[in-house]
């Protein structure tokens, strides 16, 4: 994995026609120290970050335990099936009382390396979806990331969608 720049990531997004909104794109403050992010996802003794992946928080900022969401592509979900509607209306939906969006405060920076936390003025009627993506995982993962973004955008569930780039980035100062 090589060190990327914001421009090399933008170039990759353009080449792959990725649906990343750079106005809502985040980077980790310390890419190699993503334990806080991984610990949010801890369930069934699984505490890792995978690609493509989505972290969900409800309107109150509580983490939605979504261990089955990561497998939805294996269920042959098509573009016209509203997977997230079914998932978020399911009786099995688990909401964490201890893991919150605010736990991630101080973890995110913009492409200049400046600390940001865009969730302070959150729309209280929607879920927050943080889509993890990267250049270093290549074209195959870019296609799956786009599929997830389309599913989120086309869902009848209201999502505020953010993007978290997981590449090692040299920030522009």
C-alpha positions as semicolon CSV with decimal commas, in nm:
position;residue;x (nm);y (nm);z (nm)
1;X;0,000;0,000;0,000
2;X;0,149;0,331;-0,102
3;X;0,092;0,676;0,042
4;X;-0,180;0,860;-0,149
5;X;-0,256;1,226;-0,191
6;X;-0,598;1,383;-0,208
7;X;-0,545;1,437;-0,582
8;X;-0,449;1,071;-0,648
9;X;-0,766;0,965;-0,466
10;X;-0,980;1,212;-0,665
11;X;-0,821;1,080;-0,986
12;X;-0,909;0,722;-0,886
13;X;-1,269;0,823;-0,808
14;X;-1,300;0,988;-1,150
15;X;-1,140;0,693;-1,334
16;X;-1,370;0,443;-1,162
17;X;-1,681;0,664;-1,177
18;X;-1,715;0,619;-0,802
19;X;-2,010;0,803;-0,650
20;X;-1,807;0,966;-0,374
21;X;-1,923;1,310;-0,262
22;X;-1,601;1,484;-0,157
23;X;-1,805;1,740;0,039
24;X;-1,890;1,452;0,272
25;X;-1,562;1,262;0,249
26;X;-1,360;1,199;0,563
27;X;-1,020;1,056;0,643
28;X;-0,898;0,899;0,965
29;X;-0,676;1,124;1,174
30;X;-0,434;0,836;1,220
31;X;-0,499;0,570;0,956
32;X;-0,282;0,309;1,127
33;X;-0,457;0,364;1,459
34;X;-0,816;0,285;1,370
35;X;-0,895;0,094;1,690
36;X;-1,181;0,328;1,782
37;X;-1,348;0,257;1,449
38;X;-1,284;-0,117;1,477
39;X;-1,413;-0,128;1,834
40;X;-1,742;0,031;1,729
41;X;-1,790;-0,270;1,499
42;X;-1,699;-0,532;1,761
43;X;-1,954;-0,813;1,776
44;X;-1,921;-1,189;1,791
45;X;-1,551;-1,138;1,871
46;X;-1,503;-0,970;1,533
47;X;-1,323;-0,640;1,572
48;X;-1,194;-0,551;1,231
49;X;-1,268;-0,305;0,956
50;X;-1,361;-0,460;0,623
51;X;-1,424;-0,333;0,271
52;X;-1,669;-0,237;0,146
53;X;-1,840;-0,168;0,471
54;X;-2,100;0,069;0,614
55;X;-2,138;0,195;0,968
56;X;-2,493;0,295;1,062
57;X;-2,613;0,525;1,339
58;X;-2,977;0,599;1,414
59;X;-3,128;0,945;1,459
60;X;-3,018;0,947;1,825
61;X;-2,658;0,869;1,722
62;X;-2,663;0,510;1,850
63;X;-2,473;0,247;1,652
64;X;-2,692;-0,001;1,466
65;X;-2,544;-0,347;1,505
66;X;-2,538;-0,458;1,146
67;X;-2,345;-0,783;1,127
68;X;-2,575;-0,911;0,854
69;X;-2,547;-0,601;0,634
70;X;-2,190;-0,682;0,535
71;X;-2,317;-1,005;0,376
72;X;-2,607;-0,865;0,177
73;X;-2,432;-0,886;-0,160
74;X;-2,415;-1,263;-0,105
75;X;-2,796;-1,261;-0,089
76;X;-2,815;-1,161;-0,456
77;X;-2,953;-0,818;-0,382
78;X;-3,042;-0,643;-0,705
79;X;-3,052;-0,270;-0,774
80;X;-3,431;-0,258;-0,755
81;X;-3,455;-0,434;-0,417
82;X;-3,466;-0,204;-0,113
83;X;-3,243;-0,412;0,114
84;X;-3,201;-0,140;0,374
85;X;-3,577;-0,091;0,409
86;X;-3,611;-0,460;0,493
87;X;-3,310;-0,452;0,721
88;X;-3,408;-0,142;0,919
89;X;-3,768;-0,259;0,955
90;X;-3,663;-0,606;1,070
91;X;-3,741;-0,738;1,416
92;X;-3,377;-0,838;1,449
93;X;-3,241;-0,482;1,431
94;X;-3,006;-0,425;1,724
95;X;-2,928;-0,076;1,847
96;X;-2,635;-0,029;2,083
97;X;-2,693;0,162;2,405
98;X;-2,319;0,201;2,458
99;X;-2,170;0,276;2,113
100;X;-2,246;0,620;1,975
101;X;-2,151;0,839;1,683
102;X;-1,994;1,081;1,930
103;X;-1,742;0,807;2,019
104;X;-1,581;0,885;1,685
105;X;-1,532;1,254;1,763
106;X;-1,167;1,348;1,715
107;X;-1,105;1,062;1,470
108;X;-1,177;1,238;1,140
109;X;-0,992;1,495;0,931
110;X;-1,048;1,654;0,590
111;X;-0,806;1,629;0,297
112;X;-0,590;1,899;0,455
113;X;-0,555;1,704;0,779
114;X;-0,780;1,948;0,968
115;X;-0,998;1,795;1,238
116;X;-1,365;1,773;1,143
117;X;-1,676;1,617;1,290
118;X;-1,963;1,687;1,049
119;X;-2,227;1,510;1,256
120;X;-2,289;1,787;1,510
121;X;-2,580;1,933;1,312
122;X;-2,726;1,596;1,217
123;X;-3,072;1,569;1,066
124;X;-3,261;1,404;1,352
125;X;-3,500;1,220;1,121
126;X;-3,245;1,010;0,940
127;X;-2,984;0,742;0,984
128;X;-2,619;0,826;0,934
129;X;-2,438;0,589;0,700
130;X;-2,058;0,603;0,688
131;X;-1,935;0,414;0,381
132;X;-1,577;0,290;0,409
133;X;-1,384;0,288;0,084
134;X;-1,029;0,300;-0,046
135;X;-0,817;0,329;-0,356
136;X;-0,577;0,060;-0,244
137;X;-0,847;-0,209;-0,263
138;X;-0,881;-0,140;-0,635
139;X;-1,147;-0,153;-0,903
140;X;-1,337;-0,460;-0,778
141;X;-1,408;-0,298;-0,442
142;X;-1,488;0,030;-0,616
143;X;-1,771;-0,145;-0,802
144;X;-1,907;-0,294;-0,480
145;X;-1,876;0,041;-0,304
146;X;-2,077;0,204;-0,583
147;X;-2,342;-0,067;-0,548
148;X;-2,373;0,005;-0,176
149;X;-2,393;0,381;-0,237
150;X;-2,670;0,329;-0,495
151;X;-2,858;0,108;-0,251
152;X;-2,834;0,377;0,019
153;X;-2,936;0,658;-0,217
154;X;-3,230;0,466;-0,363
155;X;-3,360;0,330;-0,033
156;X;-3,686;0,452;0,113
157;X;-3,494;0,487;0,441
158;X;-3,357;0,840;0,487
159;X;-2,976;0,832;0,512
160;X;-2,720;1,108;0,561
161;X;-2,437;0,943;0,366
162;X;-2,072;1,013;0,449
163;X;-1,763;0,854;0,300
164;X;-1,457;0,745;0,496
165;X;-1,145;0,690;0,287
166;X;-0,916;0,431;0,445
167;X;-0,603;0,493;0,235
168;X;-0,279;0,611;0,391
169;X;-0,288;0,976;0,290
170;X;-0,029;1,252;0,286
171;X;-0,238;1,551;0,381
172;X;-0,206;1,883;0,200
173;X;-0,087;2,146;0,441
